[in-house]
Amino acid sequence: MKCICFKLTGDYGHYRPYYTTSSPTTYSLMPPTSIYGLIGAMLGLSKDNNNYYKDLESANTRVGIGLITPVKKIAMSTNLINTKNNYWVPTNKNSSGPRTPTRFEYVVGQEYLVFITMSDEILLDELAKRLERHCFAYGISLGLSNLIADAQLICYDSMQKVNGNDYIEMDSAVPTNKIEKEKGIKVLSDIKYCKERYVRKFGENRIPLDYVDALFSTNARKISVKCSEVYKLDNFYFSFLT
C-alpha cells in the first residue's frame, strides 16, 4: 500500500486528554482522532455529524505520528467566552464576568512526523496533492482552531512491512500491544520514555469505543523496540496507532 509522510508544525498546540474536562492539560502527541480531524480539514470533508470521521473510517485510514523536536510545555491563562447560543453578550451574568480566565497547558514549537495510509487511493492521492501544493480546503491547527499549523509533504510512496524480530529504531510512537513482552524495549539512559493512552476509535456522540497505549521518547530520540508491526517508507521506520 502507498503511504504519505508529512511534517506538521505550529507555534502552540493543545490536545486535551479524553479523561479530563475541568483541567485543560495536553497530550504530548496529537491523538489519532485529532489527526483524523486534521485530514478532514485538509480534504474539506464535512464535519456535520462527524461525517469526516465516518468517511475516513470507511476508507480504512490508519495514522501514525512521531516527534521531530523534544516536547516542551507551558501553561498560560486563556480567556474563555460562552458562545453556545451563537452570540456573546459582554455583560456580567455571573461572578466571573463575561470572560472566564482558565489556565491551559500547551506544547510549544512542536514538529511532528505524521504517517497516513488508506485503502481509498483516490482520496489518498488527493491528500498528497494538497500537501504538495500546500492547498488545504480549510485552515489546519494543532488541536484548537486558534492554534494555526502548517504541513509539508516529505514523501508519498509505497511502504514495506519489516520483520520486527530484531530491535528497530522507530521514527514514530509505537503501540505497546505490538511490542514483544519479553525484552521488547532496549532501555537506554539518554532516552526519556513516555506512555500515553489515546482514544483509538469513537462511536456515536463521540463516545470512546477503543483505546491505544503509545510509547515514545519525549526528547525526540528514537526508541529501539522489537515490534510485531513495523513499516518502512523511504528511510523512516514507523507503526500505526489505528
trRosetta pair geometry for C-beta under 8 A, 3 or more apart (Angstrom, degrees):
i j d omega theta_ij theta_ji phi_ij phi_ji
1 117 5.4 82 128 -171 126 131
1 119 7.5 -68 -125 -96 130 53
1 158 7.0 150 91 -143 24 73
1 159 6.3 -15 78 43 74 96
2 117 6.8 168 92 -129 47 93
2 121 6.4 79 34 -125 125 102
2 124 6.2 139 87 131 113 146
2 156 6.8 31 175 175 112 77
2 157 6.6 -137 -143 139 84 16
2 158 5.4 -61 -95 -89 62 53
2 159 7.2 117 -150 -2 20 81
3 115 6.0 -2 177 -169 119 93
3 116 6.8 155 -162 78 68 43
3 117 4.3 -44 -103 -74 80 106
3 156 7.5 -158 93 -142 40 51
3 157 7.1 -20 55 69 74 52
3 158 7.4 77 12 -158 82 19
3 159 4.1 32 2 -32 132 124
3 231 7.1 120 -46 143 165 143
3 233 5.0 -99 80 -91 128 144
4 114 8.0 -3 110 108 93 86
4 115 7.1 157 83 -154 56 44
4 116 4.5 -11 57 59 105 97
4 117 7.2 173 17 -73 71 53
4 124 6.7 -166 -27 -167 114 92
4 127 6.2 -93 -37 109 166 115
4 128 5.4 -150 -99 -85 120 89
4 131 6.9 127 -166 17 132 158
4 153 7.2 -71 -163 -133 100 93
4 155 7.8 176 -151 93 43 50
4 156 5.1 -5 -107 -106 72 88
5 113 6.4 -10 -167 -172 99 95
5 114 7.1 158 -151 80 50 49
5 115 5.4 -13 -99 -100 77 73
5 116 8.0 180 -75 21 34 70
5 153 7.9 98 84 -164 53 58
5 154 4.6 -55 107 66 95 114
5 155 5.1 16 48 51 108 82
5 156 7.5 -159 26 -71 65 49
5 233 5.6 161 -34 110 128 138
5 234 7.0 -100 30 19 149 124
5 236 6.1 135 -114 29 158 159
6 113 7.9 158 81 -153 31 52
6 114 5.5 -20 63 60 78 98
6 116 7.8 -4 13 8 102 111
6 131 5.3 -104 -95 -154 145 144
6 151 5.2 37 147 -179 132 100
6 152 6.1 169 -166 81 89 38
6 153 5.0 -49 -104 -104 101 42
6 154 5.6 177 -107 3 35 85
7 68 6.8 19 -136 -36 103 154
7 111 6.3 -11 -171 -171 103 98
7 112 7.1 150 -158 78 53 49
7 113 6.4 -32 -101 -98 63 57
7 114 7.7 157 -105 16 14 84
7 151 6.8 163 83 -153 51 53
7 152 4.8 -9 55 57 100 94
7 154 5.9 95 -25 -50 88 111
8 30 7.4 -38 103 1 153 148
8 38 7.6 -6 -121 -168 143 155
8 111 7.2 153 80 -158 50 49
8 112 4.4 -15 60 60 101 102
8 113 7.8 -179 19 -82 84 10
8 114 5.2 50 -16 -17 121 123
8 142 7.5 135 154 -92 111 95
8 149 6.1 0 -173 177 89 129
8 150 7.6 161 -154 83 47 46
8 151 5.2 -12 -101 -102 69 86
9 110 7.2 -176 -140 94 53 52
9 111 4.9 -8 -99 -106 90 78
9 112 7.5 -172 -71 22 46 69
9 149 6.6 153 81 -162 40 78
9 150 5.1 -18 65 62 93 92
9 151 7.6 172 21 -82 70 39
9 152 7.7 13 4 3 110 103
10 13 5.5 103 80 -59 129 95
10 110 6.5 -2 57 57 79 83
10 141 7.3 82 -116 -161 152 48
10 142 4.1 -150 53 -24 159 131
10 147 6.0 68 166 156 140 90
10 148 6.5 178 -134 98 106 45
10 149 4.0 -56 -69 -106 121 73
10 150 6.7 159 -75 14 66 70
11 108 7.3 -21 167 -154 56 62
11 109 6.3 -7 -142 -79 44 58
11 147 7.5 -139 65 -159 79 79
11 148 7.6 33 22 64 100 78
12 106 4.5 -18 -162 -179 103 139
12 107 7.1 142 -160 74 50 53
12 108 6.1 -15 -103 -107 68 58
12 142 6.8 -174 106 68 45 130
12 147 4.9 -106 90 -135 87 110
13 26 7.1 134 113 -174 75 145
13 30 7.1 -82 -177 -75 141 94
13 106 6.4 134 62 -166 38 80
13 107 4.5 -17 61 56 99 103
13 110 5.5 -54 12 35 131 133
13 142 3.1 -79 -108 143 96 130
13 143 5.2 110 -172 3 75 117
13 147 5.7 138 -101 152 41 146
13 149 7.5 48 -90 -82 102 112
14 24 7.1 2 -169 171 128 107
14 26 4.9 -106 -142 -99 59 127
14 104 6.0 -22 -116 173 146 121
14 105 7.1 135 -124 86 95 56
14 106 5.2 -58 -70 -107 92 73
14 107 7.4 -180 -74 14 42 76
14 142 7.1 102 18 116 49 88
14 143 4.4 -155 73 101 55 148
14 144 5.1 14 56 -12 112 113
14 147 6.2 161 13 -29 89 158
15 26 5.3 90 46 -160 61 84
15 27 4.2 -48 90 39 117 103
15 29 7.5 -50 49 96 160 38
15 30 5.7 178 -74 -120 147 50
15 31 5.6 160 180 -5 133 93
15 34 5.7 -76 -125 -40 113 165
15 107 7.9 5 10 -2 94 119
15 142 7.7 -80 -48 162 92 76
15 143 4.5 -128 -71 -101 62 126
16 20 6.4 -124 -179 78 93 94
16 21 7.9 67 166 -106 137 38
16 24 5.8 -62 -105 -141 111 70
16 25 7.2 107 -134 68 63 51
16 26 6.6 -56 -80 -101 42 59
16 27 7.9 -10 62 -9 2 86
16 143 7.5 125 -7 -170 69 124
17 20 5.1 59 70 19 98 102
17 25 6.3 -1 4 81 110 100
17 26 7.8 166 -27 -140 78 17
17 27 6.0 124 -74 -56 78 89
18 198 7.7 113 -12 -155 118 44
18 199 5.0 100 -60 -38 151 115
18 208 6.0 65 -179 -58 153 138
20 23 4.9 -70 -170 62 129 87
20 24 7.4 178 123 -86 119 26
20 25 6.1 46 66 32 163 97
24 102 6.3 78 6 147 135 118
24 103 7.1 -179 55 98 105 53
24 104 4.5 -46 112 -117 135 71
24 105 6.3 178 116 18 74 76
25 105 4.8 11 -135 32 48 141
26 73 6.7 -179 60 -130 115 120
26 104 7.7 59 -44 173 111 82
26 105 4.6 -145 4 100 96 97
26 106 6.2 77 -15 -109 158 23
26 107 6.0 -135 119 -27 142 84
26 143 7.4 -37 -137 -104 113 172
27 30 7.3 136 90 -95 124 18
27 31 5.9 106 27 -48 168 92
27 196 5.7 98 -144 -172 100 153
27 198 7.2 43 -117 -89 155 99
28 67 7.7 -31 148 -76 108 128
28 71 4.6 -33 -146 -116 114 145
28 73 7.7 -85 -101 -57 77 119
28 107 6.5 112 -141 -90 47 131
28 194 6.4 39 19 120 155 157
28 196 6.4 -163 30 -42 96 148
28 216 7.6 -156 96 76 130 126
28 218 6.0 -86 -145 -115 159 95
29 65 5.4 139 -171 105 117 127
29 67 7.2 -103 -90 -60 94 91
29 112 7.2 111 -141 -117 77 127
29 173 6.0 -38 -71 -35 169 145
29 196 6.6 180 31 52 103 147
29 198 7.9 -70 84 -61 107 135
29 214 6.9 -67 47 98 151 148
29 216 6.7 88 -48 30 135 157
30 34 4.8 -122 -178 91 90 126
30 35 5.6 112 123 -61 115 84
30 38 7.3 27 166 -28 149 141
30 65 5.9 -147 57 -140 88 169
30 112 6.4 -37 8 -74 112 172
30 114 7.8 -19 59 -93 131 115
30 142 6.8 -112 -85 -151 118 76
30 143 6.9 -144 -118 -62 91 86
31 34 4.7 93 59 7 78 105
31 35 7.2 -139 100 -8 42 86
31 198 4.1 168 -138 -143 100 123
31 199 6.5 47 173 42 139 76
32 35 5.5 -54 -150 32 35 113
32 36 6.7 41 151 -23 65 98
32 63 5.2 149 -137 70 84 122
32 65 7.9 -157 -81 -2 61 117
32 198 5.7 123 10 130 91 140
32 199 7.4 -131 57 88 97 60
32 200 6.0 31 52 -129 149 49
32 212 7.0 56 -9 37 138 134
32 241 4.9 -146 -68 99 121 120
32 242 4.9 134 -159 -49 146 113
33 36 5.4 -42 -155 26 38 117
33 37 7.0 40 147 -16 62 99
33 53 7.5 4 -150 -118 85 123
33 198 7.4 -173 5 169 92 107
33 199 5.4 -3 -17 86 135 106
33 200 8.0 167 -44 -158 93 8
33 201 8.0 157 -77 -102 104 21
33 202 6.3 37 -108 -1 142 115
34 37 5.5 -49 -155 34 40 114
34 38 6.5 46 145 -23 66 101
34 143 6.2 -20 -149 -100 142 64
35 38 5.2 -47 -149 33 38 118
35 39 6.5 40 151 -19 66 100
35 63 4.5 147 105 -176 147 159
35 65 6.6 -151 -74 -53 141 127
35 114 6.5 170 -135 -145 123 124
35 116 7.8 -166 162 -86 120 101
36 39 5.8 -52 -150 35 32 110
36 40 6.4 35 150 -21 64 106
36 52 7.0 141 153 126 90 99
36 53 5.5 58 146 -111 139 77
36 56 5.3 177 -147 79 100 159
36 61 6.9 122 -111 100 91 144
36 63 7.1 -125 -58 -23 70 149
37 40 5.4 -52 -147 36 33 116
37 41 6.5 35 154 -20 65 102
37 52 7.0 88 -115 102 49 140
37 53 7.8 -15 -70 -70 67 92
38 41 5.9 -54 -152 33 30 110
38 42 6.6 30 151 -19 63 105
38 114 7.9 -89 99 -143 149 164
38 140 5.8 57 -148 -149 83 112
38 149 7.8 -33 -129 67 116 152
39 42 5.6 -54 -150 35 34 113
39 43 6.2 14 159 -3 68 112
39 45 7.8 19 117 12 76 129
39 52 7.7 160 89 172 81 113
39 56 6.2 99 91 -102 134 141
39 61 7.1 177 84 -157 170 152
39 63 7.9 -131 -32 -86 133 127
39 116 6.6 138 -94 -124 129 145
39 127 6.6 -19 -150 -120 94 135
40 43 6.2 -67 -143 48 27 98
40 44 7.9 -121 168 53 56 8
40 45 4.1 -86 -147 56 82 112
40 47 6.8 111 143 -83 137 76
40 52 3.2 41 -126 -174 137 144
40 53 7.3 -42 -60 -52 141 53
40 55 7.7 118 -108 58 98 118
40 56 6.8 -91 -66 -34 92 128
41 44 7.6 33 -172 -72 27 36
41 136 6.5 25 130 170 81 124
41 137 6.8 -161 168 68 45 90
41 138 4.3 -94 -162 72 83 110
41 139 7.1 -52 175 80 127 34
41 140 5.2 145 103 -95 134 74
41 141 7.9 2 77 15 179 75
42 127 6.2 65 114 -135 130 84
42 130 5.5 138 170 112 97 143
42 131 7.3 6 -164 -63 140 80
42 136 4.6 -77 -130 -132 59 105
42 137 6.6 91 155 21 21 87
42 138 7.6 -88 -59 48 20 74
42 140 6.3 16 -67 -74 81 126
42 151 7.4 -37 -96 45 128 155
43 52 7.9 148 67 -139 110 106
43 123 7.0 12 -128 -163 150 91
43 126 6.3 74 -125 115 101 118
43 127 6.0 -45 -72 -85 106 84
43 130 6.9 -158 -88 2 55 160
43 137 6.1 -5 120 2 18 131
44 136 7.9 162 -48 171 81 62
44 137 2.7 -136 -63 -161 98 170
44 138 6.3 137 -98 -17 64 89
45 51 6.5 -152 161 107 95 90
45 52 3.7 119 108 -112 120 90
45 55 5.4 -146 -149 52 137 148
45 56 7.4 -154 23 -40 177 95
46 51 4.2 7 85 69 102 137
46 52 6.1 -166 71 -50 43 79
47 50 7.4 -9 -173 -93 51 30
47 51 6.9 173 -153 39 1 88
47 52 5.8 -12 -92 -8 50 120
48 51 5.5 21 69 -7 70 118
50 53 4.4 -28 175 32 97 121
50 54 6.2 102 119 -22 84 92
50 206 7.1 166 -72 -68 143 84
51 54 5.6 -57 -148 40 38 110
51 55 6.1 40 154 -22 70 105
52 55 5.8 -54 -147 35 30 112
52 56 6.4 22 157 -12 64 109
53 56 6.0 -59 -147 41 29 106
53 57 6.2 31 153 -20 65 108
53 202 7.7 -35 180 63 154 95
54 57 5.6 -52 -143 37 31 113
54 58 6.3 34 155 -22 64 105
55 58 5.8 -54 -150 34 29 112
55 59 6.5 20 152 -13 62 109
56 59 5.6 -57 -146 41 35 109
56 61 4.2 -28 177 4 90 147
56 118 7.2 -97 -156 -107 71 140
57 60 7.7 36 177 -74 36 29
57 61 6.8 -71 -78 28 27 97
57 201 7.9 88 -113 -135 123 103
58 120 7.8 43 109 -36 80 133
59 118 4.3 17 140 -179 106 129
59 119 5.9 -169 180 52 57 77
59 120 3.8 -65 -137 8 106 121
59 123 5.5 -57 -127 52 154 152
59 124 8.0 169 169 -44 131 87
60 118 5.7 140 79 -154 67 67
60 119 4.1 47 48 -4 125 113
60 120 7.6 145 36 -10 82 80
61 116 7.0 -24 -161 -161 96 90
61 117 7.5 158 -149 87 50 43
61 118 4.3 -20 -94 -93 64 110
61 242 7.2 17 108 95 71 140
62 116 7.5 152 80 -153 55 43
62 117 5.2 -8 56 62 99 89
62 118 7.0 174 15 -78 66 56
62 240 4.2 -7 167 -154 113 152
62 242 5.1 -165 -135 80 61 89
63 114 7.0 -26 -162 -169 96 91
63 115 6.8 143 -161 81 46 64
63 116 5.8 -6 -106 -101 75 69
63 240 6.3 112 68 -151 25 90
63 241 6.2 -34 89 47 76 94
63 242 5.4 42 35 18 79 118
64 114 7.3 152 83 -161 54 45
64 115 3.9 -3 58 54 101 114
64 172 4.5 11 161 -167 113 158
64 173 7.2 -168 -166 52 79 76
64 238 4.9 124 127 161 154 121
64 239 5.8 161 -120 92 133 40
64 240 4.6 -98 -57 -104 101 47
64 241 5.8 140 -106 -8 57 81
65 112 5.5 -14 -166 -176 102 123
65 113 6.8 153 -157 82 49 58
65 114 5.3 -9 -104 -107 83 68
65 115 7.2 -151 -67 20 39 76
65 172 6.1 123 80 -147 19 99
65 173 6.1 9 77 16 70 109
65 241 7.0 -27 19 -7 86 131
66 112 6.8 144 75 -163 40 72
66 113 4.5 -9 60 56 94 108
66 170 7.3 -162 -104 139 136 85
66 171 4.9 176 53 144 172 60
66 172 3.7 -111 -51 -105 109 46
66 173 6.0 -176 -93 -16 64 62
66 216 6.7 -179 -131 -133 69 129
66 238 6.6 -117 -28 -115 127 108
67 70 7.1 65 158 -101 137 24
67 71 6.7 -71 -123 -51 148 82
67 110 7.6 -76 -134 -161 89 96
67 111 7.6 91 -169 82 58 64
67 112 6.4 -49 -106 -111 41 64
67 113 7.5 -36 34 15 7 87
67 216 6.5 120 -3 163 110 131
67 217 7.1 -122 46 76 130 71
67 218 7.5 96 -23 -138 171 29
67 220 4.4 -118 119 -105 114 80
68 111 3.8 -56 64 107 122 107
68 112 6.4 -154 1 -92 95 11
68 113 5.9 117 -54 -35 95 87
68 220 6.3 6 131 -146 16 129
69 72 7.9 -44 134 0 108 102
69 109 6.7 -73 113 123 159 88
69 110 6.1 -162 66 -142 112 44
69 111 4.5 85 -2 33 107 97
69 220 5.6 -96 163 -70 10 155
70 218 6.5 55 -160 144 78 63
70 219 4.6 -9 -116 -141 113 47
70 220 4.6 -105 -69 -3 55 108
71 107 6.3 -70 -152 -133 80 110
71 110 7.2 14 -117 -108 57 110
71 194 7.9 1 9 -3 153 163
71 218 4.3 -62 24 -163 123 89
71 219 7.6 -80 22 -70 79 34
71 220 7.6 163 -19 -43 64 85
72 107 6.7 104 71 -162 54 66
72 108 4.7 -62 100 56 104 100
72 109 6.6 7 55 50 127 97
72 110 7.5 -163 41 -71 79 81
73 105 5.7 11 -179 -179 117 100
73 106 6.6 163 -150 83 68 40
73 107 5.6 -45 -93 -98 75 53
73 108 6.7 164 -105 -2 21 92
74 105 7.4 174 91 -150 31 59
74 106 5.8 -16 62 59 77 90
74 108 5.6 46 4 -44 107 131
75 103 5.2 24 173 177 110 107
75 104 6.8 173 -150 87 65 34
75 105 5.0 -33 -94 -94 81 67
75 106 7.5 154 -97 14 30 73
76 103 7.0 171 90 -147 21 66
76 104 6.1 -21 64 60 72 83
76 106 6.5 -8 17 4 107 121
77 101 5.1 0 -175 -172 114 103
77 102 7.0 146 -153 74 63 26
77 103 5.4 -41 -91 -90 62 65
77 104 7.7 123 -126 14 15 75
78 101 7.3 148 74 -151 31 54
78 102 5.6 -33 64 68 82 79
78 103 7.5 127 13 -117 77 17
78 104 4.8 12 1 -1 128 121
79 99 4.2 -16 -166 -173 108 130
79 100 7.1 130 -160 62 55 39
79 101 5.7 -31 -95 -91 65 63
79 102 7.9 136 -106 19 17 74
80 99 6.7 135 63 -166 41 69
80 100 4.5 -32 64 65 98 96
80 101 7.7 176 15 -83 77 13
80 102 5.4 19 -11 8 119 122
81 88 5.3 25 154 -133 129 136
81 98 6.6 6 -125 153 99 81
81 99 5.7 -46 -78 -107 82 70
81 100 7.5 165 -79 16 33 81
82 85 7.8 31 141 14 96 87
82 88 6.8 146 75 -116 59 85
82 100 7.9 68 -40 -6 86 118
83 86 6.7 49 172 -103 80 19
83 87 7.2 166 -143 52 70 11
83 88 5.5 -40 -92 -61 81 102
88 98 7.5 91 174 -176 98 111
89 93 7.5 78 85 -38 109 125
89 98 7.3 -128 102 -124 53 117
90 98 4.5 40 -147 -148 55 171
91 98 6.1 105 43 -75 22 112
92 97 5.2 -47 -111 -121 84 59
92 98 6.5 -83 -78 -38 44 76
93 98 7.2 79 12 -92 87 63
94 97 7.2 -77 72 -2 70 17
96 99 7.4 -106 138 89 95 44
96 100 5.2 45 129 -106 145 75
96 101 7.7 -147 -172 20 114 74
97 100 7.9 174 67 -70 73 50
106 147 7.6 -176 -138 -111 118 139
107 110 4.6 19 136 -40 120 136
107 142 7.5 -106 63 154 107 138
110 142 7.1 129 60 -143 118 154
113 154 7.6 -18 -135 0 91 156
113 171 5.9 -38 79 153 160 107
113 172 6.6 -111 89 -85 112 82
113 236 7.0 -171 174 -134 147 143
113 238 7.7 -134 119 -91 123 137
114 151 7.8 -41 34 -134 134 114
115 172 6.3 -55 4 -80 127 147
115 231 7.8 150 174 77 152 127
115 233 7.0 154 -129 24 117 147
115 236 7.5 -171 -82 125 123 141
115 238 5.1 145 -24 117 160 159
115 240 7.0 -114 96 -90 117 77
116 124 7.3 179 124 -130 103 93
116 127 6.7 -81 107 126 149 154
117 124 7.1 11 -149 -117 43 139
117 159 6.8 -80 -78 14 141 137
117 240 7.5 -80 34 -85 108 135
118 121 7.7 -178 88 -71 80 38
118 123 6.2 -44 90 82 143 115
118 124 5.2 -175 51 -65 98 108
120 123 4.1 34 114 20 117 115
120 124 6.4 152 94 -16 64 88
121 124 5.1 -54 -140 43 40 115
121 125 5.9 48 156 -26 70 100
122 125 5.8 -49 -148 33 27 112
122 126 6.6 29 150 -20 60 105
123 126 5.6 -52 -151 34 33 114
123 127 6.6 35 150 -20 64 103
124 127 5.6 -51 -150 34 34 112
124 128 6.5 35 151 -19 65 104
125 128 5.7 -55 -149 36 32 112
125 129 6.3 33 153 -20 66 106
126 129 5.8 -53 -147 35 31 111
126 130 6.4 30 154 -18 64 106
127 130 5.9 -56 -149 37 31 109
127 131 6.4 29 154 -17 65 107
128 131 5.8 -56 -148 38 31 110
128 132 6.2 30 154 -20 66 108
128 153 6.6 84 -156 -123 66 138
128 156 4.3 67 -134 -113 133 158
129 132 5.7 -54 -144 37 31 111
129 133 6.1 14 161 -4 67 111
130 133 6.1 -61 -138 49 28 99
130 134 7.9 98 163 -84 54 5
130 135 5.4 -110 -145 74 69 71
130 136 5.7 89 170 -91 120 55
130 137 7.6 -40 -134 -24 146 76
131 134 7.2 20 -173 -77 31 46
131 151 6.0 -75 -129 124 93 113
131 152 7.3 108 -179 -170 92 17
131 153 3.9 113 131 -63 112 104
131 156 7.9 145 68 -56 130 125
132 153 4.9 -28 -76 18 60 156
132 156 7.8 -66 -55 -4 113 138
134 151 7.8 173 -122 77 75 73
134 152 7.5 -8 -89 -104 105 64
136 139 7.1 115 92 -99 125 21
136 140 5.8 -50 155 -29 173 106
136 151 7.7 86 -58 41 133 120
139 145 7.8 82 92 -162 113 79
139 148 6.5 -55 175 -125 118 92
140 148 7.6 87 83 -159 54 58
140 149 4.8 -69 115 66 93 104
140 150 7.6 138 72 -88 113 19
140 151 6.3 2 72 -14 160 116
141 144 6.1 -93 146 85 137 38
141 145 5.4 -177 -6 -128 165 27
141 146 7.2 72 -136 45 143 20
141 147 4.9 102 -172 74 102 69
141 148 5.7 -61 -105 -101 80 29
141 149 5.2 144 -135 -3 19 99
142 147 4.7 -79 56 123 85 120
142 148 8.0 16 5 90 84 15
142 149 4.7 123 -40 -71 81 118
143 147 5.9 11 57 55 85 141
144 147 4.7 80 63 3 86 108
153 156 6.6 -27 -168 -32 120 106
154 234 7.6 -116 134 23 103 160
155 233 6.4 168 92 153 125 104
155 234 4.7 117 31 -41 172 137
157 233 6.3 148 67 -157 95 89
157 234 6.6 112 40 -52 135 83
159 231 4.6 22 164 176 127 120
159 232 6.4 159 -163 74 77 42
159 233 4.5 -43 -103 -74 94 95
160 231 6.8 151 76 -158 36 70
160 232 5.0 -19 62 56 89 98
160 233 7.9 162 19 -71 66 51
161 229 7.6 -58 -143 -151 105 61
161 230 7.1 112 -163 79 61 54
161 231 5.7 -45 -100 -101 51 72
161 232 7.9 157 -110 13 6 80
162 168 6.8 104 117 -104 139 158
162 230 4.4 -54 63 100 105 104
162 231 6.5 161 3 -113 92 16
162 232 5.1 85 -49 -26 121 107
162 237 6.6 -42 24 -131 159 103
163 166 7.4 52 112 15 94 87
163 230 7.9 -23 76 54 15 115
164 168 6.2 -79 -128 2 75 131
164 180 8.0 -177 130 -35 105 104
164 225 7.9 -7 -169 112 113 80
164 226 5.8 123 153 -172 87 55
164 227 4.3 -94 -161 73 147 58
164 228 5.6 -143 66 -87 137 15
164 229 6.9 -35 -13 7 150 16
164 230 4.4 133 -77 1 111 118
165 226 6.5 2 -169 -151 22 109
166 226 6.8 -139 129 -106 8 92
167 186 5.1 36 -133 -29 144 131
167 224 4.3 30 177 169 113 108
167 225 6.6 135 -141 59 71 7
167 226 5.9 -60 -84 -59 53 76
168 224 6.7 167 73 -147 24 66
168 225 6.7 -37 55 64 74 59
168 226 7.5 109 9 -100 83 38
168 227 6.6 -78 46 25 117 103
168 230 5.6 60 67 -138 162 164
168 237 5.3 -130 162 162 119 156
169 222 4.0 51 -179 135 98 136
169 223 7.4 157 -145 79 57 26
169 224 5.2 -33 -85 -88 63 79
169 237 6.6 110 83 51 56 134
170 173 7.9 113 131 -93 131 3
170 174 5.5 -14 171 -54 177 115
170 222 5.9 165 59 -164 45 88
170 223 5.6 -18 44 65 105 78
170 224 7.5 168 -1 -97 80 28
170 225 6.2 -6 -19 28 126 105
170 227 7.2 64 -74 -12 131 148
170 230 7.4 -117 -101 -125 99 109
170 237 5.5 -102 -116 105 50 98
170 238 6.4 104 -164 -105 87 41
170 239 6.8 -23 -144 -3 132 96
171 222 6.4 -31 -81 -112 48 108
171 236 4.5 -74 37 -153 158 88
171 237 5.7 129 3 57 93 57
171 238 5.3 -56 66 -71 91 90
172 216 7.5 -74 154 -103 39 115
172 236 7.8 66 -29 173 97 110
172 237 7.9 -135 14 107 89 52
172 238 3.7 62 2 -139 129 95
172 239 5.8 -156 86 39 121 62
173 214 4.0 30 157 176 129 119
173 215 6.5 155 -164 70 78 35
173 216 3.9 -58 -102 -57 84 119
173 239 7.4 -92 97 64 50 99
173 241 6.6 21 88 -70 111 117
174 178 6.3 -120 176 70 90 113
174 179 6.1 85 133 -62 125 106
174 214 6.7 138 64 -155 30 68
174 215 5.2 -29 63 60 87 92
174 216 7.1 147 13 -71 69 68
174 223 6.9 -116 6 79 124 126
174 225 5.6 -151 76 44 175 159
174 227 5.6 -109 -153 -99 130 139
174 239 4.9 78 -122 30 68 141
175 178 4.6 77 76 3 96 109
175 179 7.6 -165 97 -18 53 84
175 212 5.3 -66 -118 -169 106 109
175 213 6.7 96 -157 70 63 58
175 214 6.1 -44 -91 -97 47 65
175 215 7.9 78 -180 13 4 82
175 229 7.8 9 44 56 115 119
175 239 6.1 -125 9 134 84 137
175 240 7.9 -6 -19 91 119 48
175 241 6.0 148 -63 -122 99 58
176 179 5.5 -48 -154 20 45 117
176 195 6.6 25 -57 -135 133 123
176 213 4.4 -27 18 97 121 110
176 214 7.2 -148 -24 -95 82 14
176 215 5.4 98 -77 -26 86 110
177 212 7.8 -102 15 -142 113 75
177 213 7.1 107 -23 47 85 97
178 227 5.0 33 131 -161 103 89
178 228 5.0 -132 -164 44 76 89
178 229 4.9 -76 -147 30 135 98
178 239 6.1 166 82 -151 159 150
179 184 4.1 125 163 140 89 141
179 185 6.4 18 -177 -56 140 88
179 215 6.9 5 -36 26 148 143
179 225 5.2 -68 -123 -173 107 129
179 226 6.7 97 -160 73 66 61
179 227 5.6 -39 -95 -99 58 74
179 228 7.8 -136 -70 -1 13 83
180 183 6.9 -22 107 76 117 57
180 184 3.3 172 65 -93 73 106
180 225 7.7 167 23 175 85 82
180 226 4.1 -12 8 94 127 114
180 227 7.4 -118 -16 -77 79 27
180 228 7.2 128 -63 -45 71 87
181 184 6.2 62 -4 -21 10 127
183 226 7.5 43 110 14 71 133
184 225 5.7 23 155 -162 81 86
184 226 4.6 -112 -140 54 68 93
184 227 7.4 95 -174 -70 110 52
185 193 7.9 50 -178 -116 143 147
185 215 7.4 -88 -102 155 131 159
185 223 7.1 -31 -147 175 94 114
185 224 7.5 118 -163 86 50 63
185 225 5.4 -19 -102 -106 61 87
185 226 8.0 -112 -54 21 33 75
186 223 7.8 160 57 179 80 67
186 224 3.9 -17 43 87 124 115
186 225 7.1 -141 10 -75 79 38
187 191 7.7 -144 -161 60 49 117
187 193 7.7 -53 -126 -36 84 142
188 191 4.7 72 72 4 97 112
188 221 7.8 -110 80 131 131 143
188 224 7.3 77 -23 21 120 111
190 219 7.8 -105 156 83 71 147
190 221 6.6 136 118 -84 91 170
191 217 4.8 -75 -164 -120 97 128
191 219 6.8 -155 -141 50 46 111
191 221 4.8 -123 -108 80 88 134
191 223 6.2 121 -173 -96 151 77
192 217 5.9 106 63 -163 60 76
192 218 4.7 -58 101 50 115 96
192 219 4.7 97 23 -12 110 104
192 221 7.8 113 24 26 68 112
193 215 6.6 -14 -165 -165 99 96
193 216 7.8 152 -149 86 56 27
193 217 6.2 -46 -94 -100 46 66
193 218 7.9 70 148 0 3 87
193 223 7.0 83 -107 -104 91 130
194 215 7.4 156 81 -150 45 51
194 216 5.9 -27 63 69 91 72
194 217 7.0 125 15 -127 89 18
194 218 4.8 73 -19 -43 135 104
195 213 5.8 10 -177 -180 109 100
195 214 6.8 164 -150 80 60 42
195 215 5.2 -22 -96 -94 84 70
196 213 7.4 170 86 -151 31 57
196 214 5.6 -18 61 58 79 94
196 216 7.9 -25 15 27 101 104
197 211 5.5 10 -177 177 102 124
197 212 7.2 165 -151 83 59 36
197 213 5.1 -29 -96 -96 78 72
197 214 7.7 162 -93 14 28 73
198 211 6.7 159 82 -156 39 73
198 212 5.5 -17 61 60 89 86
198 214 6.5 16 3 -4 112 118
198 241 6.8 22 60 169 138 137
199 202 5.6 20 163 -55 133 101
199 208 4.5 -113 -125 -117 115 109
199 210 7.5 102 -168 78 60 50
199 211 6.1 -56 -109 -103 38 70
200 209 7.9 -89 73 77 81 75
200 210 4.4 -57 66 107 111 95
200 211 5.6 148 -4 -139 98 11
200 212 4.2 96 -73 -20 116 102
200 241 6.9 -144 -116 148 91 84
200 242 5.7 157 -164 -108 87 76
201 208 7.6 107 83 -159 49 58
201 209 4.8 -51 102 66 95 107
201 210 4.3 30 39 41 102 107
201 242 7.3 117 -61 -138 87 104
202 206 5.0 11 153 -155 147 50
202 207 6.0 152 -165 70 90 34
202 208 5.2 -53 -103 -97 88 41
202 209 5.8 153 -122 3 27 88
203 206 7.8 167 68 -113 42 7
203 207 5.0 -27 58 63 93 92
203 208 8.0 31 12 122 79 3
203 209 4.9 90 -29 -51 99 122
204 207 6.4 6 72 18 56 107
208 211 6.7 31 175 -65 127 87
212 241 5.2 143 110 -174 157 86
212 242 7.3 -117 -27 -79 153 52
214 241 5.8 -22 -84 -113 125 119
215 223 6.6 -104 131 93 101 171
215 225 7.5 112 88 -71 133 149
216 223 6.6 -150 -140 -6 36 131
217 220 6.4 -124 100 -11 100 7
217 221 4.5 -76 131 58 160 75
217 222 7.1 -104 18 -59 139 4
217 223 5.2 167 -36 -50 106 96
227 230 4.9 107 83 -54 114 101
227 239 6.0 -104 168 -68 151 135
229 239 5.7 93 99 -132 89 102
229 240 7.4 -63 132 34 126 84
230 237 5.8 -1 -176 -173 112 98
230 238 7.4 139 -155 70 67 24
230 239 6.1 -57 -102 -73 54 87
231 237 7.4 160 80 -152 41 51
231 238 5.8 -32 64 68 89 75
231 239 7.1 135 15 -96 86 39
231 240 7.6 37 6 -26 130 91
232 236 6.9 155 -153 82 53 51
232 237 5.6 -22 -97 -97 76 68
233 236 5.1 -16 67 61 81 103
233 238 7.1 -25 21 24 105 115
